[in-house]
Every structure is written in C-alpha cells, then in structure tokens.
Amino acid sequence: MTWGIGLIGATGIAERAVIAPSLERRDVAVHAVAASDGRRAAAFGQRHGIKVLPGYEDVVTAPDVDIVYVSLHNSAHAHWARRAVAEGKTALVEKPLCLTVAECGTLREAENRGGGQVLEALPTLGHPWHGIVRRMRDEGRFGRLDRVHSRFTFQVPAPGGYRLRPDLGGGIFRDAAAYWLQALQDTTGLPPAGGSGTAQCAEPHGVDHAFEARLPLPDGATATLSCAFALRHTAEHVFHFDEARVRIRGVLLPTAGAVPLNVAVRTTTGRTEITRTDPVSYYAAQLGRLTDLLSGRAGHWGAQLTAAGTRIRTMEHIHRTARREIRAAALDKEHKEHP
C-alpha cells in the first residue's frame, strides 16, 4: 500500500522532513500542498512536482491524502491536526504538537471519536543514545544521577516570523522544550507535572528570546534547560552522575542526514570513554516510524499521544510560571514609576 501525503504549509521543514525522505520509500508519496501564499505554494508545487490545492481545508478533505503534515506556526497546530483527524486522516504535526493540555485533550477526543490518529513530528525520538544513557542510569554504572543540563541555541529568527510573535506561539522555549523533555522522557522519565522557568523578553508581551527552566525528576535528580536565540547553534545534553559526566553534543545533527553521535564519558578519576552510535537520519527514521504505526508493525497510537501529552503539560506549566514572573515584574515596575 502507498499512503498519500498532503502538506499544510509550503515550508523548508516540509521539504527536509517529508519530501526528501519520501523519495526513498515506496509506501508513501507526497500528492498535494497548500499555503497561505498562493505564489509560494505554486513555486513549491512546481519544484517538487506535486499539485497545489487552494486551501488547507482542501488538503484535509482530498481523497488521495491519507496523511496530513502540518508545519504552520505553533498556534495553528492543534486546529489543523483536529481537522485532519475528523476527516479520518493521520496528522503528522510539527513540534510542539500543541500549546496547552486543553488542546491536547481535544486531539485525544477526536481520536476517540473514531477519526484518524495524531503523531508529533519530533525527529529525535528513538535515537540509540537514549538507550545507552538509560542503561547507565538503570545499572548504576557511575553511581546516582544527580542532575541533567541541556543547552540549545538556535539562529536568531528573521523579523516578522512566527518565532518572534507571542500570538502565534513563538519564543525560544517552545522551540527547544520538546527536544529537552523528550530526551528526559526517554532517559530518566518525566514527573506528571511541575517545573519552573525564567524568561528574558524584550518587553512584557513579547516572546522569550532566552529561557532557563528547572524540572525535578522522579528519582530525585534535577533537570535544567538553558536556551536562547543566538548566532551560533548548540544542542547538547550533559548527565552528571556521582562518578562521571556523560555528554552528548550535536544532538540535532542527524537532521542533516545519517550521522552518528558520540556518548562521551569523563569519569571522576579522569578516564574517558567514547561510545559511537550507529548513523541515524532523523527525518528518514521519523517517516519510518509513521509508516510502521500505520501498518501495525510497531507501537500503538494511544501511547504516542500520551507521551506527547506529558511533554505538553510540563511545557505549558513551565511557560506559564515564566510569564507570571514577567507580568509581576512589569506591574512592580509600573507601580514604582507611577505610585
């Protein structure tokens, strides 16, 4: 069987995450695209030899589309995922899947009503390094895990883009949180809720351009995240055990193709160990996971949405604590300036 894919958004990420890996498979084919800008959609369609539909609604109702890939601004993810599911389609939605627990609940309700299924497009899922670190923790090879620190810096967004608009779900934290929380989920486990955050914004109603988050983990360890828009890209996790520091750098490199990652261990005695994972291409693996789920070869959809829901709950809670802090500081400043 060949599943037809329709694209909501004529985006660069759609080219990298869906079109490129689909060319290497016989079980999926990209059939259609729609975008808010008709000229951009037309150029995209011509470039990739796919038909252009007038609007997003046409994509989710197209008879030859089985999978709807959503790569719009963050605040539109839940709506179009819900529409696709209501039409009995599978929705592959760029991270974050949605912005609130309430939105996640509506997606679950849509699935339960007998429609389609939802999968968050989080390409870092299932990378071999997760299992390596998880075994170190479970076996107590380097003693107790004390803390995990993750650091992500992404290129400063172009002016006018959704990443710089709070009304569209922008900000650095929502860009980085899914990667952070998914890595914790697969290595240490996530608590049911909690965490706190501190944001740096240009003004009280602006997006966060730098963010610090803290999350107590189930076993007593603590996870922290430092993320920011910056000139240089960084993506790494560091696990601090009693007897060793374990670092994984460049954790987003496999988005560029089949790339191995190094799990670097530095013990307290000065010994260094490097474990090199097998090469993985994130986007090819992501499309493979989707087709495995569709064909019943792996996992089940409910578990996918439950895991994503836990991440969304934590992301929403931490983001809200930071926004409350910003609003309180703004009110305090206003009171001092105008007593």
C-alpha positions in Angstrom: 0.0 0.0 0.0 1.1 3.6 -0.7 -0.1 6.3 1.6 -0.7 9.7 0.1 0.7 12.8 2.0 -0.8 16.3 1.8 1.2 19.2 3.1 -0.3 22.1 5.1 2.5 24.7 4.7 4.9 25.1 1.8 7.9 25.2 4.2 11.5 24.3 4.2 10.9 21.8 7.0 8.3 20.1 4.9 11.0 19.6 2.2 13.5 18.2 4.6 11.2 16.2 6.9 8.8 14.8 4.4 9.5 15.3 0.7 13.2 14.3 0.8 12.8 11.0 2.8 9.6 10.1 0.9 11.6 9.8 -2.3 13.5 6.9 -0.7 10.3 5.0 0.1 7.7 3.1 -1.9 5.0 3.2 0.8 4.4 7.0 0.8 4.1 9.6 -1.8 3.5 13.4 -1.5 0.5 14.4 -3.5 -0.5 17.9 -2.6 0.4 21.2 -0.9 -1.4 24.3 0.2 0.0 27.5 1.7 -1.2 30.9 2.9 0.7 32.5 0.0 -0.6 31.2 -3.4 2.5 32.1 -5.3 4.8 30.4 -2.7 2.6 27.3 -2.9 2.7 27.3 -6.7 6.5 27.6 -6.8 6.8 24.8 -4.2 4.4 22.5 -6.1 6.3 23.1 -9.4 9.6 22.5 -7.7 8.6 19.1 -6.3 6.1 18.0 -9.0 3.0 18.0 -6.7 -0.4 19.5 -7.1 -1.3 22.8 -5.4 -4.7 23.0 -3.6 -6.5 26.3 -2.9 -6.5 26.0 0.9 -5.8 23.9 3.9 -9.3 22.6 4.1 -8.8 21.1 0.6 -5.8 19.2 1.8 -7.6 17.5 4.7 -10.5 16.5 2.5 -8.6 15.4 -0.5 -9.5 11.8 -1.4 -5.9 10.9 -2.3 -4.4 12.2 1.0 -4.1 9.8 3.9 -1.5 11.7 5.9 -1.7 15.4 6.6 1.6 17.0 7.5 1.2 20.3 9.4 4.2 22.7 9.5 2.4 26.0 10.3 3.0 28.4 13.2 2.7 26.7 16.6 -0.7 28.2 17.5 -2.3 26.6 14.4 -1.0 23.0 15.0 -3.9 21.8 17.2 -6.7 23.1 14.9 -5.4 21.5 11.7 -4.5 18.3 13.4 -8.0 18.1 14.8 -9.5 18.8 11.3 -7.3 16.1 9.7 -8.3 13.6 12.4 -12.0 14.5 12.0 -11.7 13.5 8.3 -10.2 10.2 9.3 -6.7 11.1 8.3 -3.4 10.7 10.1 -2.0 14.0 11.2 1.8 14.3 11.4 2.3 17.6 13.3 5.5 19.6 13.8 6.6 20.0 17.4 5.3 21.2 19.6 2.2 19.2 18.8 0.1 21.9 20.6 0.5 24.5 23.2 -1.9 23.5 26.1 -3.2 20.5 27.9 -6.7 21.6 26.8 -5.7 21.4 23.1 -4.1 18.0 23.7 -7.4 16.8 25.2 -9.3 17.9 22.1 -7.0 15.8 19.9 -7.5 12.8 22.1 -11.2 13.3 21.9 -11.0 13.5 18.1 -9.1 10.2 18.0 -11.5 8.5 20.4 -14.5 9.5 18.2 -13.2 7.1 15.6 -11.4 9.5 13.4 -7.7 9.4 12.4 -4.6 9.5 14.5 -2.1 12.1 15.6 1.7 11.9 15.7 4.0 14.7 16.9 6.8 15.2 14.4 9.7 15.0 16.9 12.6 13.5 15.0 14.8 12.9 18.0 12.5 10.1 19.2 14.1 6.7 19.4 17.8 7.6 18.9 20.2 4.9 20.1 22.0 7.3 22.6 18.9 7.4 24.7 19.2 3.6 25.4 22.9 3.9 26.2 22.3 6.6 28.8 19.2 4.9 30.2 21.2 1.7 30.8 24.0 3.7 32.6 21.4 5.1 34.9 19.4 1.9 35.5 22.5 -0.2 36.2 24.1 2.4 38.4 27.3 2.1 36.5 28.5 5.6 37.5 26.5 5.9 40.7 23.5 8.0 41.2 22.3 10.5 38.7 22.4 14.0 40.3 21.4 16.4 37.5 21.0 16.8 33.8 21.7 20.0 32.0 20.6 20.7 28.4 21.6 23.6 26.2 20.0 24.7 22.9 20.8 27.9 21.0 19.0 28.5 17.6 19.7 31.1 15.0 18.0 34.4 15.6 14.7 34.3 13.6 14.1 36.6 10.7 11.9 39.6 11.6 8.2 39.0 11.1 8.4 35.3 11.5 6.1 33.4 13.9 9.0 32.6 16.3 9.0 36.3 17.2 5.2 36.6 17.7 3.7 35.6 21.0 0.2 35.4 19.5 1.4 32.7 17.1 3.1 30.6 19.9 6.6 31.9 19.3 9.6 32.1 21.6 12.7 30.1 22.2 11.3 27.9 24.9 8.6 26.4 22.8 11.2 25.8 20.1 13.5 23.9 22.4 11.3 22.4 25.0 10.1 19.4 23.0 13.7 18.2 22.4 14.6 18.7 26.1 11.6 17.0 27.5 11.7 14.1 25.0 15.3 13.3 25.9 14.4 13.3 29.6 11.3 11.2 29.0 13.4 8.5 27.2 16.4 8.5 29.6 15.2 9.4 33.1 11.4 9.7 32.9 9.3 12.8 33.4 7.2 13.7 36.5 3.5 14.0 36.0 3.7 17.8 36.3 5.8 20.6 37.8 8.9 22.7 36.9 9.5 26.4 36.7 11.0 28.9 34.3 12.6 32.3 33.9 12.3 34.1 30.6 14.1 37.1 29.1 11.8 39.1 26.8 12.2 42.4 25.0 9.0 43.7 26.7 6.3 42.1 28.9 4.1 41.0 25.9 7.0 39.9 23.7 8.4 36.4 23.1 11.1 34.9 25.2 14.5 35.2 23.4 16.3 33.4 26.3 14.9 31.0 28.8 16.0 29.0 31.8 13.9 26.0 33.0 14.2 23.7 36.0 12.4 20.4 36.5 12.6 18.0 39.4 12.9 14.4 38.1 11.1 11.3 39.6 14.3 9.8 41.1 15.4 13.0 43.0 17.7 14.4 40.3 17.1 17.8 38.7 17.0 18.7 35.1 17.7 22.2 33.8 17.5 23.8 30.3 19.2 26.8 29.0 18.1 28.0 25.6 18.3 31.2 23.6 18.2 32.7 20.1 21.9 33.3 19.3 24.3 33.5 16.4 25.8 30.0 16.9 23.9 26.8 17.1 24.2 24.5 20.1 22.4 21.3 21.0 23.7 19.1 23.8 22.7 17.2 27.0 25.0 16.6 29.9 24.2 13.9 32.6 26.0 14.4 35.9 26.4 11.1 37.8 28.3 10.7 41.1 31.3 9.2 39.3 31.1 10.6 35.8 29.9 13.2 33.4 28.2 12.0 30.3 27.9 14.4 27.4 26.1 14.1 24.0 26.8 17.0 21.7 25.2 17.9 18.4 22.0 16.0 19.2 20.2 17.7 16.2 22.9 16.9 13.7 21.1 13.8 12.3 18.5 16.2 10.8 21.2 16.8 8.1 21.4 13.1 7.2 22.7 9.8 8.5 25.0 10.9 11.2 26.4 9.0 14.3 26.6 10.7 17.7 29.2 10.3 20.4 28.2 9.5 24.0 31.3 10.9 25.8 32.0 9.8 29.4 34.5 11.5 31.6 34.9 9.8 35.0 35.9 11.5 38.2 39.2 9.5 38.0 40.0 11.2 34.7 39.2 8.2 32.4 37.5 9.0 29.1 35.2 6.7 27.2 33.5 7.3 23.8 30.6 5.2 22.6 29.7 6.0 18.9 26.2 5.2 17.9 25.1 3.9 14.6 24.4 6.6 12.0 20.8 7.8 12.1 18.9 10.1 9.7 16.2 11.7 11.9 13.7 12.5 9.2 14.0 9.2 7.4 13.6 7.4 10.8 10.6 9.6 11.6 8.8 8.7 8.4 9.6 5.1 9.0 8.0 5.3 12.5 4.9 6.8 11.0 4.5 4.0 8.4 5.3 1.3 11.0 2.4 2.7 13.1 0.1 2.9 10.2 0.8 -0.7 9.1 0.6 -2.0 12.7 4.3 -3.1 12.7 5.2 -1.1 15.8 3.7 0.5 18.9 0.2 1.9 19.2 -1.2 5.4 18.7 -2.5 5.9 22.2 1.0 5.7 23.7 2.3 8.3 21.2 -0.3 10.8 22.2 0.0 10.0 25.9 3.8 10.7 25.8 3.3 13.9 23.8 0.6 15.0 26.3 3.0 14.6 29.3 5.5 16.8 27.4 2.9 19.4 26.6 1.6 19.5 30.2 5.2 20.2 31.5 5.9 22.7 28.8 2.7 24.6 29.4 3.3 24.7 33.2 6.9 26.0 32.9 6.0 28.5 30.3 3.2 29.9 32.5 5.4 30.2 35.5 7.8 32.3 33.5 5.1 34.5 32.0 3.6 35.1 35.5 7.0 36.2 36.7 7.3 38.7 33.8 3.9 40.1 34.3 4.6 40.5 38.1 7.9 42.3 37.3 6.1 44.6 34.8 3.4 45.5 37.3 6.0 46.2 40.0 8.0 48.5 37.6 4.8 50.3 36.7 3.9 50.8 40.4 7.3 52.2 41.2 7.2 54.6 38.2 3.6 55.6 38.9 2.9 55.1 42.6 
